[in-house]
Amino acid sequence: MLSLLPNRGRHGFSLIELMIGIAIIGILAALGLPSYNAWIQNTRIRTAAESIQNGLQMARAEAVKRNTPVQFVLGDNSAWTVSCVTATQCEDLTDGVVGTRAATEGSSTAITVAPLPEDSDTVVFNNLGTVSAAPVPFTQVDITSSVAAADRPLRVTLGVGGNTRMCDPYSGLSASDPRKC
């Protein structure tokens, strides 16, 4: 015989079980938030460092390709411009500019870019792809963050031959670690 009474078995979750599940998810999210913030800041540092390294490599390649001096100018935060030293030597380009990067592309205002020597912000590559001595070029750029969550600064080094390298200045790395400066 068919029963007209509804099925009295349990289906779904009770309100208390749902609230306990949401509370557990909230606690886990709160515990993971500091690590997430550090990861975001370290990613911004890496983005800025890779961008500067790519800009230097672009300037060197354009100097060789165009057989003319090309300069890399480091701007505020992690902004940069690659252009011909003499705009008339690159007539196919607007104002001789090969490429640019704004500081707002992938970085934040919390990123600090410090070239060494401090008063130098320009590197000129000659037609052989090596670094010209005038003006005095920077030899390294330290990229850090002013946010306390970030814990891994990076450094981009520039050799006399025009080669670039991104490395980690952290002193706790072993001497055999390829990331060590």
C-alpha positions in Angstrom: 0.0 0.0 0.0 1.3 3.5 -0.9 1.9 5.8 2.0 0.7 9.4 1.5 3.1 10.6 4.2 6.3 12.4 3.0 9.6 10.6 3.3 11.0 11.4 6.7 14.7 10.6 5.8 17.3 13.3 6.0 18.2 15.2 2.9 20.9 17.9 2.7 22.5 19.8 5.6 21.1 21.4 8.7 21.7 25.1 9.3 24.2 24.3 12.1 26.3 22.0 9.9 26.4 24.6 7.2 27.5 27.3 9.6 30.3 25.1 11.0 31.5 24.4 7.5 31.6 28.1 6.6 33.4 28.9 9.9 36.1 26.3 9.1 36.6 27.7 5.6 36.9 31.2 7.1 39.5 30.1 9.6 41.6 28.4 6.9 41.4 31.5 4.7 42.5 33.7 7.5 45.5 31.5 8.2 46.5 31.5 4.5 46.1 35.2 3.9 49.6 36.3 5.1 51.3 33.8 2.9 49.1 34.9 0.0 50.1 38.5 0.5 53.8 37.6 0.6 53.3 35.6 -2.6 51.7 38.5 -4.4 54.5 40.9 -3.4 57.2 38.5 -4.4 55.4 38.0 -7.7 55.4 41.8 -8.3 59.1 41.9 -7.5 59.8 39.1 -10.0 57.6 40.8 -12.6 59.6 44.1 -12.3 62.9 42.3 -12.4 62.0 40.2 -15.4 60.7 43.3 -17.2 63.9 45.2 -16.6 66.0 42.3 -17.8 63.8 41.9 -20.9 64.2 45.6 -21.6 68.0 45.4 -21.4 68.0 42.4 -23.7 65.7 44.2 -26.2 68.0 47.2 -26.2 71.0 45.1 -26.9 69.3 43.1 -29.7 68.1 46.3 -31.3 71.6 47.8 -31.2 73.0 44.8 -33.1 70.0 44.6 -35.5 70.1 48.3 -36.4 73.9 48.6 -36.3 73.5 51.8 -34.2 73.7 52.7 -30.6 70.5 52.1 -28.6 69.9 53.2 -25.1 67.9 51.7 -22.2 66.6 54.4 -19.8 65.3 53.3 -16.4 62.3 55.3 -15.1 60.4 55.5 -11.8 59.5 52.2 -10.1 60.1 49.7 -12.9 59.3 51.8 -15.9 61.8 51.9 -18.8 62.2 53.1 -22.4 64.4 51.6 -25.2 65.2 54.1 -27.9 67.9 55.0 -30.5 70.5 57.4 -29.2 69.9 59.5 -32.3 66.3 59.4 -33.4 67.3 60.0 -37.0 69.1 56.6 -37.1 65.7 54.9 -36.5 63.5 56.8 -38.9 61.1 53.9 -39.1 60.1 54.5 -35.4 58.1 57.3 -33.8 60.7 59.5 -32.0 63.2 56.6 -32.2 61.4 54.7 -29.4 61.8 50.9 -29.8 59.8 49.9 -26.7 58.5 51.1 -23.4 57.1 49.8 -20.2 55.0 51.8 -17.8 55.4 51.3 -14.1 51.8 50.3 -13.8 52.2 47.2 -15.9 52.3 44.3 -13.5 54.0 46.1 -10.6 52.8 48.4 -7.9 54.0 51.6 -6.3 55.4 49.5 -3.4 58.2 48.2 -5.7 61.5 50.0 -5.3 64.1 49.9 -8.1 67.6 51.1 -7.2 70.4 51.1 -9.8 74.0 51.1 -8.9 75.7 53.6 -9.3 72.7 55.5 -7.9 73.0 58.5 -10.2 72.9 56.4 -13.3 69.7 55.4 -15.1 70.9 54.9 -18.6 72.8 52.1 -20.5 73.9 52.6 -24.1 74.6 49.5 -26.2 76.8 49.9 -29.2 76.4 48.2 -32.6 78.2 45.1 -31.3 75.9 44.7 -28.3 78.4 45.7 -25.7 77.9 48.4 -23.1 79.3 51.8 -24.0 81.3 53.6 -21.3 79.6 57.0 -21.8 77.4 57.9 -20.1 78.4 55.8 -17.1 76.0 52.8 -17.1 74.5 51.1 -14.1 75.9 47.7 -13.4 73.1 46.3 -11.3 69.5 47.1 -10.3 68.1 46.0 -7.0 64.4 45.4 -6.9 62.7 45.3 -3.5 59.3 46.0 -2.0 58.4 48.4 0.8 55.6 46.0 1.9 56.6 43.9 4.9 55.1 40.7 3.4 57.7 40.6 0.7 60.8 38.6 1.6 62.7 37.9 -1.6 64.4 40.9 -3.2 66.0 40.3 -6.7 68.9 41.8 -8.5 69.5 42.3 -12.3 73.2 42.5 -13.1 74.7 43.9 -16.4 78.1 42.8 -17.6 80.4 44.9 -19.8 79.7 42.5 -22.7 76.0 43.4 -22.5 74.9 40.1 -20.8 72.2 40.4 -18.2 71.5 38.1 -15.3 68.7 38.0 -12.7 69.8 36.7 -9.3 68.9 36.5 -5.6 71.0 38.6 -3.3 69.9 36.6 -0.2 73.0 35.7 1.8 71.5 32.4 3.1 71.8 30.7 -0.3 74.6 28.2 -0.7 77.5 29.1 -2.9 76.5 26.4 -5.4 73.0 27.6 -5.8 72.6 29.0 -9.3 70.2 31.7 -8.1 72.8 33.3 -5.8 74.4 36.6 -6.9 
